[in-house]
Amino acid sequence: MRLLALIGVLTLMVASGAMAQAQMTVREFNQIAANAPRDPSAFLRPSVRRAATATQNAFEAARAEEAAARRAGRTPPYCMPERIRLSPDEIVARMQAVPAARQNQTLNQAVRSWMVERYPCR
């Protein structure tokens, strides 16, 4: 019984750690981007890999939200193309353009609002 409880607690800790990673704020992202070198060696830094993973997760969450709206028969808030090609510089520039008052929002929220603006459903 105790073993099952321990496994449950460890599972929750791992899951909450993954959720915390996905919930990086725009401010945190911008701090990491400001200190990262502008070459391939940047990915040797754990902070840069964490920011890249959080960004990828944010785009995946946006795509999942769009798919869920379609499955429910609702018009999604945006219509992302099947493949989006954005350079790291474009993503960094977009996150740096977020007003200071809104930089406490998560990357998920920032990506969602970006997709609403960039790919509106017509």
Residue frames relative to the residue before (quaternion, step in Angstrom):
aa qw qx qy qz dx dy dz
M 1.0000 0.0000 0.0000 0.0000 0.00 0.00 0.00
R 0.6700 0.4877 -0.2990 0.4731 3.56 0.91 -0.93
L 0.6168 0.5505 -0.3450 0.4444 3.57 1.05 -0.73
L 0.6491 0.5079 -0.3145 0.4710 3.59 0.97 -0.81
A 0.6442 0.5117 -0.3210 0.4692 3.58 0.99 -0.80
L 0.6471 0.5148 -0.3152 0.4657 3.58 0.98 -0.84
I 0.6424 0.5089 -0.3184 0.4764 3.58 0.95 -0.84
G 0.6458 0.5248 -0.3164 0.4554 3.59 0.97 -0.80
V 0.6582 0.4997 -0.3034 0.4743 3.57 0.95 -0.88
L 0.6625 0.4998 -0.3083 0.4649 3.59 0.91 -0.88
T 0.6301 0.5266 -0.3329 0.4635 3.58 1.02 -0.76
L 0.6575 0.5017 -0.3083 0.4702 3.57 0.95 -0.83
M 0.6383 0.5254 -0.3293 0.4562 3.58 1.01 -0.78
V 0.6583 0.4907 -0.3074 0.4810 3.58 0.95 -0.85
A 0.6686 0.4957 -0.3053 0.4627 3.59 0.90 -0.90
S 0.6745 0.4744 -0.3148 0.4700 3.60 0.89 -0.79
G 0.5999 0.5435 -0.3567 0.4663 3.59 1.12 -0.56
A 0.6545 0.4925 -0.3074 0.4844 3.59 0.98 -0.79
M 0.6496 0.5011 -0.3226 0.4720 3.58 1.01 -0.74
A 0.6299 0.5267 -0.3409 0.4578 3.59 0.99 -0.76
Q 0.6338 0.5209 -0.3323 0.4653 3.57 1.01 -0.75
A 0.6766 0.4839 -0.2945 0.4705 3.60 0.93 -0.82
Q 0.7069 0.4634 -0.2591 0.4673 3.59 1.16 -0.46
M 0.2048 0.7799 -0.5560 0.2015 3.59 1.05 0.70
T 0.3823 -0.7169 0.5294 0.2441 3.57 -0.99 0.78
V 0.6446 -0.5012 0.4074 0.4090 3.53 -1.31 0.33
R 0.6226 0.5486 -0.3391 0.4432 3.58 1.01 -0.78
E 0.6560 0.4978 -0.3059 0.4777 3.59 0.92 -0.89
F 0.6331 0.5313 -0.3220 0.4617 3.56 0.96 -0.88
N 0.6842 0.4917 -0.2890 0.4546 3.58 0.86 -0.96
Q 0.6244 0.5285 -0.3423 0.4623 3.61 1.04 -0.68
I 0.6521 0.4975 -0.3098 0.4809 3.56 0.98 -0.84
A 0.6669 0.5101 -0.3006 0.4525 3.58 0.89 -0.94
A 0.6485 0.5325 -0.3227 0.4378 3.59 0.99 -0.78
N 0.7456 0.3992 -0.2118 0.4897 3.58 1.09 -0.68
A 0.5669 0.6179 -0.3770 0.3933 3.59 1.26 -0.09
P 0.4735 -0.6426 0.5064 0.3262 3.58 -1.03 0.68
R 0.4213 -0.7104 0.5105 0.2390 3.56 -1.15 0.61
D 0.5954 0.5030 -0.4055 0.4776 3.55 0.72 1.10
P 0.7266 -0.4541 0.2777 0.4345 3.61 -1.22 0.21
S 0.5720 0.6015 -0.3939 0.3948 3.61 1.14 -0.41
A 0.4654 0.6870 -0.4428 0.3396 3.60 1.24 -0.25
F 0.6780 0.5100 -0.3010 0.4354 3.59 1.01 -0.78
L 0.5182 0.5987 -0.4345 0.4292 3.57 1.24 0.12
R 0.6227 0.5308 -0.3323 0.4691 3.58 1.26 -0.33
P 0.4831 -0.6784 0.4680 0.2955 3.60 -0.79 0.95
S 0.6342 0.5411 -0.3448 0.4315 3.61 0.98 -0.75
V 0.6559 0.4960 -0.3145 0.4742 3.59 1.00 -0.78
R 0.6387 0.5048 -0.3322 0.4763 3.59 0.97 -0.75
R 0.6370 0.5229 -0.3275 0.4621 3.59 1.02 -0.79
A 0.6575 0.4989 -0.3065 0.4742 3.60 0.98 -0.83
A 0.6481 0.5137 -0.3166 0.4645 3.58 0.99 -0.82
T 0.6535 0.5035 -0.3073 0.4743 3.57 0.99 -0.83
A 0.6506 0.5089 -0.3172 0.4660 3.59 0.95 -0.84
T 0.6427 0.5104 -0.3224 0.4717 3.59 1.03 -0.75
Q 0.6465 0.5071 -0.3171 0.4737 3.57 0.92 -0.87
N 0.6492 0.5133 -0.3138 0.4654 3.59 0.96 -0.84
A 0.6335 0.5323 -0.3319 0.4530 3.59 1.03 -0.75
F 0.6634 0.4829 -0.3069 0.4821 3.59 0.97 -0.80
E 0.6371 0.5157 -0.3256 0.4714 3.59 1.03 -0.74
A 0.6371 0.5165 -0.3243 0.4714 3.60 1.03 -0.75
A 0.6340 0.5200 -0.3289 0.4684 3.59 1.02 -0.79
R 0.6575 0.5001 -0.3091 0.4712 3.58 0.94 -0.87
A 0.6478 0.5125 -0.3155 0.4672 3.60 1.00 -0.80
E 0.6317 0.5251 -0.3329 0.4630 3.59 1.02 -0.75
E 0.6414 0.5178 -0.3172 0.4689 3.56 0.99 -0.84
A 0.6682 0.5001 -0.2968 0.4640 3.59 0.91 -0.91
A 0.6441 0.5232 -0.3225 0.4555 3.59 0.99 -0.81
A 0.6380 0.5135 -0.3299 0.4695 3.59 1.00 -0.77
R 0.6498 0.5103 -0.3191 0.4642 3.60 0.95 -0.81
R 0.6560 0.5097 -0.3138 0.4597 3.59 0.93 -0.89
A 0.6913 0.4653 -0.2728 0.4809 3.59 1.07 -0.71
G 0.5274 -0.6594 0.3970 0.3598 3.59 1.28 -0.02
R 0.5390 0.6028 -0.4112 0.4207 3.59 1.24 0.34
T 0.5065 -0.5869 0.5173 0.3625 3.54 -1.25 0.38
P 0.3917 -0.7308 0.4981 0.2540 3.60 -0.68 1.00
P 0.5989 -0.5891 0.3991 0.3673 3.59 -1.18 0.45
Y 0.7727 0.0617 -0.0388 0.6306 3.60 1.28 -0.30
C 0.2590 -0.7480 0.5933 0.1462 3.53 -1.28 0.44
M 0.1399 -0.8246 0.5465 0.0417 3.54 0.12 1.32
P 0.4667 -0.6426 0.5076 0.3340 3.59 -1.01 0.67
E 0.6847 -0.4960 0.3306 0.4194 3.55 -1.21 0.40
R 0.7934 0.1111 -0.0500 0.5964 3.56 1.00 -0.81
I 0.1346 -0.7765 0.6135 0.0517 3.55 -0.85 1.02
R 0.1280 -0.7856 0.6024 0.0604 3.55 -0.83 0.99
L 0.1291 0.7683 -0.6093 0.1477 3.53 -0.43 1.29
S 0.3672 -0.7123 0.5489 0.2379 3.55 -0.92 0.85
P 0.6349 -0.5102 0.3972 0.4230 3.58 -1.18 0.36
D 0.6276 0.5424 -0.3403 0.4429 3.60 1.03 -0.73
E 0.6375 0.5188 -0.3312 0.4634 3.61 1.03 -0.73
I 0.6572 0.5018 -0.3106 0.4690 3.57 0.96 -0.86
V 0.6553 0.5013 -0.3133 0.4703 3.59 0.90 -0.90
A 0.6523 0.5143 -0.3224 0.4540 3.60 0.90 -0.88
R 0.6551 0.5104 -0.3172 0.4580 3.58 0.95 -0.82
M 0.6861 0.4726 -0.2924 0.4695 3.59 0.90 -0.87
Q 0.6361 0.5098 -0.3307 0.4756 3.59 1.08 -0.61
A 0.6443 0.5337 -0.3147 0.4484 3.59 1.17 -0.54
V 0.4873 0.6386 -0.4479 0.3927 3.59 1.25 -0.18
P 0.4914 -0.6743 0.4567 0.3085 3.61 -0.77 0.98
A 0.6378 -0.5693 0.3688 0.3648 3.57 -1.08 0.77
A 0.6506 0.5352 -0.3184 0.4347 3.58 1.00 -0.79
R 0.7420 0.3860 -0.2154 0.5040 3.61 1.19 -0.48
Q 0.4703 0.7137 -0.4274 0.2947 3.60 1.21 0.09
N 0.5716 0.5649 -0.4008 0.4399 3.59 1.23 0.05
Q 0.4819 0.6394 -0.4550 0.3898 3.59 1.24 0.02
T 0.5470 -0.6152 0.4484 0.3483 3.56 -1.16 0.51
L 0.6375 -0.4972 0.4114 0.4208 3.54 -1.29 0.28
N 0.5940 0.5698 -0.3681 0.4325 3.59 1.04 -0.71
Q 0.6795 0.4777 -0.2902 0.4753 3.59 0.88 -0.92
A 0.6628 0.5102 -0.3098 0.4521 3.59 0.94 -0.86
V 0.6607 0.4891 -0.3105 0.4772 3.59 0.94 -0.85
R 0.6247 0.5411 -0.3412 0.4478 3.58 0.97 -0.81
S 0.6975 0.4535 -0.2912 0.4722 3.62 0.80 -0.92
W 0.6031 0.5451 -0.3515 0.4643 3.59 1.12 -0.61
M 0.6724 0.4910 -0.2992 0.4661 3.59 0.93 -0.87
V 0.5978 0.5492 -0.3590 0.4605 3.60 1.08 -0.68
E 0.6962 0.4694 -0.2598 0.4769 3.55 0.98 -0.91
R 0.7469 0.4441 -0.2224 0.4421 3.57 0.85 -0.99
Y 0.8158 0.1530 -0.0478 0.5557 3.60 0.98 -0.83
P 0.0240 0.8166 -0.5758 0.0321 3.61 0.50 1.08
C 0.4766 -0.6413 0.5111 0.3169 3.58 -1.11 0.61
R 0.1861 -0.7896 0.5787 0.0832 3.55 -0.91 0.93
